[in-house]
Amino acid sequence: MAFAFFSLKVILCIVAFIGCASVQLSPTFYQNTCPNVTTIVGQVIQQALQTDSRIAASLLRLHFHDCFVNGCDASVLLNDTANFTGEQTAGPNANSIRGFGVVDDIKTAVENACNATVSCADILAIAAQQSVSMSSGPTWTVQLGRRDSTTANATLPNITLPGPNDALSTIISKFQNVGLSVTDVVALSGGHTIGRARCTVFVNRLYNFSGTGSPDPTLNSSYLSTLQSTCPQNGSTSTLTSLDPGTRDTFDNNYFVNLQNQMGLLLSDQELLSTSGASTISTVNDYTSSQADFFSNFSNSMINMGNINPLTGTSGEIRLNCGKVNG
């Protein structure tokens, strides 16, 4: 009987995909060793927001880009060296992810209070929650106890991270590959209610969509004109524009209202609603009419994402500097 129970447990862990390690995470993990860690993280972010209104979205995105590549292990924070190439220069990350200086400031403040105790992976998870909350969004109980990787994968981000021009079916598959659902796809896409994007990631929709010589027909014509002014043909591809032009720094459900008005900035955004027969449409409609539903599901989806294959126990390490391994 004991063997049968053990076998069943192993099978369930395999099916769960995210691994048995996730059950070791706990919201009270630092209760005795660093009880004020959330407050410390929040104070640094609050200070950073005074001079950089984009930082909340940037920190949220760092957590996402970390978890989708080998799990939530802070591998995205490892800097390249002469003998090591990490994830920061991979296609989806290069000249895109940001906020490393603020993460370093958070780590310094946390180390000053609780030396060699709190992982960089947990700092990213807390920073994402604090960033959303400070942007008038929902809050959730962050599960803690992750440890940091001692390596990174330079090529995997190109494979596992959803891209702004991926087909909806591809995006859903990438989420499912890390144990997330279609509801998670829509809810986490709603994180684009804050932040900016460079012209380079959506300019293909403005002039020569899919080689047609015409703009993407799912773009609102007035919005198209605005975007063409911001990103002129053969102009700079690094110009920034808001993902949510109405309330760009406020975390709300306006992102979904934009989709109803054919004002999703990225193709991957608009596809959630404009793909005929898509399983995402009803959820988009729900979140458009109910911010409460969006907030509730977003919170649950952030917890789900944070549970992707964490290192726990004696695996990995607690980095003293988030940008490099110890030793």
C-alpha positions as CSV (number, residue, x, y, z in Angstrom):
1,M,0.0,0.0,0.0
2,A,2.8,2.4,0.8
3,F,4.5,1.7,-2.5
4,A,1.2,2.3,-4.3
5,F,0.7,5.7,-2.5
6,F,4.3,6.7,-3.4
7,S,3.7,5.8,-7.1
8,L,0.5,7.7,-7.2
9,K,2.3,10.8,-5.7
10,V,5.0,10.5,-8.3
11,I,2.5,10.2,-11.1
12,L,0.5,13.2,-9.9
13,C,3.7,15.3,-9.7
14,I,4.6,14.5,-13.3
15,V,1.1,15.3,-14.5
16,A,1.1,18.6,-12.7
17,F,4.2,19.5,-14.8
18,I,5.2,22.4,-12.6
19,G,6.8,19.9,-10.2
20,C,6.3,18.9,-6.6
21,A,8.7,21.6,-5.5
22,S,5.9,24.1,-5.8
23,V,4.1,22.7,-2.8
24,Q,7.0,23.8,-0.7
25,L,6.3,27.5,-1.4
26,S,4.6,29.3,1.4
27,P,3.4,32.9,2.1
28,T,5.0,32.7,5.5
29,F,8.4,31.4,4.3
30,Y,10.3,34.4,5.6
31,Q,8.1,35.0,8.7
32,N,11.0,34.3,11.1
33,T,14.0,35.1,9.0
34,C,12.9,38.3,7.1
35,P,9.4,39.3,8.2
36,N,9.6,42.8,6.6
37,V,10.7,41.7,3.2
38,T,7.5,42.8,1.4
39,T,7.6,46.2,3.0
40,I,11.3,46.6,2.0
41,V,10.6,45.7,-1.6
42,G,7.6,48.0,-1.8
43,Q,9.6,51.0,-0.4
44,V,12.3,50.7,-3.1
45,I,9.7,50.4,-5.8
46,Q,7.7,53.4,-4.5
47,Q,10.9,55.4,-4.6
48,A,11.7,54.3,-8.1
49,L,8.2,55.2,-9.3
50,Q,8.9,58.9,-8.4
51,T,11.3,59.1,-11.4
52,D,10.3,56.2,-13.6
53,S,6.6,55.7,-14.2
54,R,7.3,52.7,-16.4
55,I,9.1,50.7,-13.6
56,A,5.9,48.9,-12.4
57,A,5.3,47.4,-15.8
58,S,8.9,46.6,-16.2
59,L,9.2,44.7,-13.0
60,L,6.0,42.8,-13.7
61,R,7.4,41.8,-17.1
62,L,10.7,40.7,-15.6
63,H,8.8,38.1,-13.4
64,F,6.9,36.9,-16.5
65,H,10.0,36.6,-18.6
66,D,11.8,34.8,-15.8
67,C,9.1,32.2,-15.1
68,F,8.5,31.2,-18.7
69,V,12.2,30.1,-19.1
70,N,13.1,27.1,-17.0
71,G,10.7,28.3,-14.2
72,C,10.8,31.1,-11.7
73,D,14.5,31.0,-10.7
74,A,15.8,34.5,-11.4
75,S,17.8,33.2,-14.4
76,V,16.8,36.3,-16.4
77,L,18.8,38.4,-14.0
78,L,22.1,36.8,-14.7
79,N,24.4,39.2,-16.6
80,D,26.5,38.1,-19.5
81,T,30.3,37.7,-18.8
82,A,33.3,36.8,-21.0
83,N,32.6,33.1,-20.4
84,F,28.8,33.1,-20.1
85,T,25.9,34.2,-22.1
86,G,22.6,34.4,-20.3
87,E,19.0,35.3,-21.3
88,Q,19.1,39.0,-21.4
89,T,20.4,39.2,-25.0
90,A,18.0,36.6,-26.3
91,G,15.6,37.9,-29.0
92,P,12.6,38.5,-26.8
93,N,14.7,40.2,-24.1
94,A,17.3,42.2,-26.0
95,N,16.7,46.0,-25.7
96,S,13.4,45.1,-24.2
97,I,13.4,43.9,-20.6
98,R,14.5,46.5,-18.1
99,G,14.5,47.4,-14.4
100,F,17.7,45.6,-13.4
101,G,19.0,48.6,-11.5
102,V,15.8,48.7,-9.3
103,V,16.1,45.0,-8.7
104,D,19.7,45.6,-7.6
105,D,18.5,48.4,-5.3
106,I,15.9,46.1,-3.8
107,K,18.4,43.3,-3.3
108,T,20.8,45.7,-1.5
109,A,18.0,46.9,0.8
110,V,16.9,43.3,1.6
111,E,20.5,42.1,2.2
112,N,21.0,45.0,4.6
113,A,18.1,43.8,6.6
114,C,18.3,40.0,6.1
115,N,21.7,38.9,4.8
116,A,21.8,35.8,2.5
117,T,18.2,35.0,3.2
118,V,15.8,36.1,0.4
119,S,16.3,34.8,-3.1
120,C,16.3,37.0,-6.2
121,A,13.5,34.8,-7.6
122,D,11.3,35.7,-4.6
123,I,12.2,39.4,-5.0
124,L,10.9,39.3,-8.5
125,A,7.7,37.7,-7.4
126,I,7.2,40.2,-4.6
127,A,8.1,43.1,-6.9
128,A,5.5,42.1,-9.4
129,Q,2.8,42.0,-6.8
130,Q,3.8,45.3,-5.3
131,S,4.1,47.0,-8.7
132,V,0.6,45.9,-9.7
133,S,-0.8,47.0,-6.3
134,M,0.9,50.4,-6.5
135,S,-0.7,50.9,-10.0
136,S,-4.2,50.6,-8.5
137,G,-4.4,47.0,-9.4
138,P,-5.3,43.9,-7.3
139,T,-3.2,42.3,-4.7
140,W,-2.6,38.7,-3.9
141,T,-0.7,36.5,-1.4
142,V,2.7,35.8,-2.8
143,Q,4.0,32.3,-2.3
144,L,7.6,32.3,-1.3
145,G,10.6,30.0,-0.8
146,R,12.1,29.9,-4.3
147,R,15.8,29.7,-4.7
148,D,18.0,31.1,-7.5
149,S,19.5,29.2,-10.4
150,T,23.2,29.0,-11.0
151,T,22.9,29.1,-14.7
152,A,20.7,30.4,-17.6
153,N,19.7,29.4,-21.1
154,A,20.6,31.8,-23.9
155,T,18.4,30.1,-26.5
156,L,15.3,29.0,-24.6
157,P,13.7,32.4,-24.4
158,N,13.4,32.3,-28.2
159,I,11.3,29.1,-27.9
160,T,9.3,29.4,-24.8
161,L,8.3,33.1,-24.5
162,P,5.1,34.2,-26.2
163,G,5.9,36.8,-28.9
164,P,3.9,39.9,-29.9
165,N,3.4,38.5,-33.4
166,D,2.7,34.9,-32.5
167,A,-0.6,33.4,-33.6
168,L,-3.1,32.9,-30.8
169,S,-2.8,29.1,-31.1
170,T,1.0,29.4,-30.6
171,I,0.5,31.6,-27.5
172,I,-2.0,29.2,-26.0
173,S,0.4,26.3,-26.6
174,K,3.3,28.1,-25.0
175,F,1.2,28.8,-21.9
176,Q,0.0,25.2,-21.8
177,N,3.6,24.0,-22.1
178,V,4.3,25.5,-18.7
179,G,1.1,24.3,-17.1
180,L,-1.1,27.4,-17.6
181,S,-4.6,27.6,-19.0
182,V,-6.5,29.6,-21.6
183,T,-7.9,31.7,-18.7
184,D,-4.3,32.4,-17.7
185,V,-3.5,33.5,-21.2
186,V,-6.2,36.2,-21.2
187,A,-5.7,37.3,-17.6
188,L,-2.0,37.6,-17.8
189,S,-2.2,39.4,-21.2
190,G,-4.2,42.0,-19.3
191,G,-0.9,43.0,-17.7
192,H,-0.5,45.1,-20.8
193,T,-2.9,47.6,-19.2
194,I,0.4,49.2,-18.0
195,G,3.6,49.7,-19.8
196,R,5.0,50.7,-23.2
197,A,6.1,49.0,-26.4
198,R,8.6,50.1,-29.1
199,C,7.5,50.6,-32.7
200,T,9.6,47.7,-33.8
201,V,7.2,45.1,-32.2
202,F,4.0,46.4,-33.9
203,V,5.0,48.4,-37.0
204,N,4.4,45.4,-39.2
205,R,0.7,46.0,-38.5
206,L,0.7,49.6,-39.7
207,Y,1.9,49.4,-43.3
208,N,2.4,45.9,-44.7
209,F,0.6,43.4,-42.6
210,S,1.5,39.8,-43.5
211,G,2.9,41.0,-46.9
212,T,-0.5,42.5,-48.0
213,G,0.9,46.0,-48.6
214,S,-1.9,47.2,-46.3
215,P,-2.4,47.8,-42.6
216,D,-3.9,45.1,-40.3
217,P,-7.6,45.2,-40.9
218,T,-8.4,44.6,-37.3
219,L,-6.9,48.0,-36.3
220,N,-9.3,50.8,-35.5
221,S,-8.8,53.4,-38.3
222,S,-8.4,56.4,-36.0
223,Y,-6.0,54.4,-33.8
224,L,-4.1,53.3,-36.9
225,S,-3.6,57.0,-37.9
226,T,-2.3,57.8,-34.4
227,L,0.1,54.9,-34.5
228,Q,1.4,55.8,-38.0
229,S,2.1,59.3,-36.7
230,T,4.1,57.8,-33.8
231,C,5.8,55.2,-36.0
232,P,6.2,56.6,-39.5
233,Q,7.3,54.3,-42.3
234,N,11.1,54.0,-42.3
235,G,11.2,56.0,-39.1
236,S,12.8,55.1,-35.8
237,T,11.8,51.7,-34.5
238,S,12.7,52.5,-30.9
239,T,10.0,55.1,-30.2
240,L,7.8,54.1,-27.3
241,T,4.0,54.2,-27.2
242,S,1.6,53.1,-24.5
243,L,0.1,49.6,-24.5
244,D,-3.1,51.2,-23.1
245,P,-3.4,54.7,-24.4
246,G,-6.3,55.6,-22.1
247,T,-4.8,54.8,-18.7
248,R,-1.3,53.8,-19.4
249,D,0.0,53.7,-15.8
250,T,-3.2,52.5,-14.1
251,F,-3.8,48.8,-13.7
252,D,-7.5,48.4,-14.8
253,N,-9.6,46.6,-17.3
254,N,-9.3,49.3,-19.9
255,Y,-7.0,47.0,-21.9
256,F,-10.0,44.8,-22.6
257,V,-12.2,47.8,-23.5
258,N,-9.5,48.7,-26.0
259,L,-9.7,45.2,-27.6
260,Q,-13.5,45.7,-28.1
261,N,-12.7,49.0,-29.9
262,Q,-10.0,47.3,-32.1
263,M,-7.3,49.2,-30.2
264,G,-5.1,46.3,-29.1
265,L,-1.5,47.6,-29.7
266,L,0.2,44.2,-30.2
267,L,-1.1,41.6,-32.6
268,S,-1.0,39.1,-29.8
269,D,-3.4,41.4,-27.8
270,Q,-6.0,41.9,-30.5
271,E,-6.0,38.3,-31.5
272,L,-7.6,37.4,-28.1
273,L,-10.8,38.9,-29.4
274,S,-10.5,39.1,-33.2
275,T,-9.6,35.4,-33.8
276,S,-12.8,33.9,-35.1
277,G,-14.2,31.2,-32.8
278,A,-11.3,31.6,-30.3
279,S,-11.7,30.1,-26.8
280,T,-10.5,33.5,-25.4
281,I,-13.4,35.6,-26.6
282,S,-15.8,35.0,-23.8
283,T,-13.2,35.7,-21.2
284,V,-12.3,39.0,-22.9
285,N,-16.0,39.9,-22.9
286,D,-16.3,39.1,-19.2
287,Y,-13.2,41.2,-18.2
288,T,-14.5,44.1,-20.3
289,S,-17.7,44.2,-18.3
290,S,-16.3,43.2,-14.9
291,Q,-13.0,44.6,-13.6
292,A,-13.6,42.5,-10.5
293,D,-13.5,39.3,-12.5
294,F,-10.3,40.4,-14.2
295,F,-8.6,41.4,-11.0
296,S,-9.6,38.1,-9.3
297,N,-8.4,35.9,-12.2
298,F,-5.3,38.0,-12.7
299,S,-4.3,37.4,-9.1
300,N,-4.9,33.7,-9.4
301,S,-3.0,33.5,-12.7
302,M,0.0,35.3,-11.1
303,I,0.1,32.7,-8.4
304,N,-0.1,30.0,-11.0
305,M,2.7,31.5,-13.0
306,G,4.8,32.0,-9.9
307,N,4.5,28.2,-9.2
308,I,6.2,27.2,-12.5
309,N,9.0,24.9,-11.7
310,P,10.6,26.7,-8.8
311,L,13.9,25.6,-7.2
312,T,13.3,24.9,-3.5
313,G,15.0,23.1,-0.6
314,T,18.7,22.8,-1.3
315,S,18.5,23.2,-5.1
316,G,20.1,26.3,-6.5
317,E,21.3,29.0,-4.2
318,I,20.4,32.4,-2.6
319,R,22.4,34.8,-4.7
320,L,24.1,37.6,-2.9
321,N,24.1,39.6,-6.1
322,C,21.2,39.0,-8.4
323,G,23.3,39.6,-11.5
324,K,25.8,36.8,-10.9
325,V,26.1,33.5,-9.2
326,N,27.9,33.2,-5.8
327,G,31.6,32.4,-5.5
